[in-house]
Amino acid sequence: MGVFVFLPLVLPLTAWPIARLAEQNLHPRAATRLLTGVAVVMAGCSTVCLGLLVVVGTAQLPGNPLPDGWSDPEVREAVPYDEVAGRVAIPVLLMVAVACGRTLWRHGRVRRRAHRALAGLPSTLVAVLPDEVPYAYALPGGRMRDRIVVTTTLLSCLEPSERRALFAHERAHLVTRHHRFLLAAQLAARANPFLRPLSAEVSYATERWADEDAAKAVGSRRAVACAIGKAALVSRGTPVDTFAGAAGPGPVPRRVAALLAPAPAVRSWPSVFTAVGLAAWSAAAGTAVSAMSSANSAVTMVLILHAATPL
């Protein structure tokens, strides 16, 4: 195992350059899938790393439930032993488990509460609420029906073409199941804080993906841009996620500018001789090294400790 067991904890740093470059150079669909995949793999590898440190580092601690053979001197020579790292890894791994569990619990609670709030309304795709607060959001159904929730205040601020753009945007979130990408990226960021930049970019990329799908559905990029701009203006200070502000106030001008520009091309894997290509290949290499390091350390530990475990 050696020092390679620690690599998955820091290799997510190799993915930072691709976060913003993917936004600028890749189609939002490709950027979302690439960043989410990299984040999930790296988060899984870093979690495996913590688990290995807990097992190896606590084998000689009194009161541990591990077999006595795991603390044999020959095993300690084959598997590097670091009591400090093992002790530190225990609360860190517990914090990761609690953070991920809390994220899943909050995600499910919000969805259940939202569906209960809409229980008395007609079971149509679009639910219009008589609320003075302007907002709109897509509500995945799970075992229930997917819904698009929008308030009368926001609808009154939009032209008919902009309303169509709004509904097309929220429908794109539901059809392409963007909530799954967002949840996966959030869990990855909880598992390893170095992955937070990727989680933030996944949030932005899903919004851009929905923007592009909405522009294609309504046939007007300008209508979608106007709807985003108007929704951002009327929802300023709104304490809930809105159609234009789900990714925060900063990304809104970037989304509008992207919609006023030509549609992004659907490119294949970028060349290594470009900035985004170099960043993408670096992220892919870091992901591969992280996965190989975790797999090598796990297999080595299992083989050694299995040999040391009495039958």
C-alpha positions, 0 to 999 in steps of 0.5 A: 500500500505505502503512501499511495493509499493517501493519493485519493484524498488529494487527487481531486485537486487535479480536477479543478482546472476542468470545472470552469473550462468545461463550462466555457468549452463543452456542451452543457450536457457533456460538461454535466456528465463529465464533471459528475462522473469525475466527482463520483469516482474520486469521492468513492476512492477517497472514501475507500482510502479513509476506510483502509486507514481506519482498518490498518491504523486501528488494528493494534488499538486495544478493544478493537473488534479485528482478529488478533492476527491483523496486529501480527508484527509480520502484518505490520511490516507488510502494511504500513502502520500509522496510528495517528492517521488511523485515529484521525480517519475514524472521526473523519469517516464518521463525519463523511457518513453523517454528512452524506446521510444528512444530505440524503435525508434532507433531499427526501424530506424536501421532496416529500414536503413539496408533494404534500403541499401540492396534494390538494391541487389538480394532478396536472404537470403544471401546478400554479400557486397563488403566491406573491413570491415569484419562483418556479421549480421542477419537482421530481416525482419518484413514485409520484408524478413529476410536477412543475411548480410556478407562482402567479406572480412570476407568470404575470411578469412574463410574456407568452413566449417567455412563459413557454420558455420557462415551462420548457426549461423546467420540463427539461430538468425533469426529462433529463433527471437533473436532480440525480446529477445534482444529488450525486455531485452534492454527495461527492462534495460531502465525501471530499471537500476538494470536490466542491468546485465540481459540485458548484459547476455541475449545478451551473451546467445543469441549468445551462443544459436546461436552457439549451433544451428550452431554446431548442423546444421553443425555437428562440434563444432570445426568448429563454434569455429574456425569461431568465433575465426577467425572472432574476429581476423580479425574484431578487431577494427571494428566499427560495430557489427560482427559475433564474436563480437556482444557481445563485445570482452570479451565474445568471448573466453568464447564462444570458450571455451564453443564450445570446451567443450561438448555440454550443457545438456538440464536440467529441472528446477535446484534443489534448493540445487545447486548454480544455483538452489538457484539463480534461485529460488531467482530470481523467488521469487523476481519476484513473490514478485515484481508482487504481491506488484505491483498488491496489491498496484494497486488494493488497490489504485484503490479501495480507489480512486474509492470510493473517486471519485464522480459519 
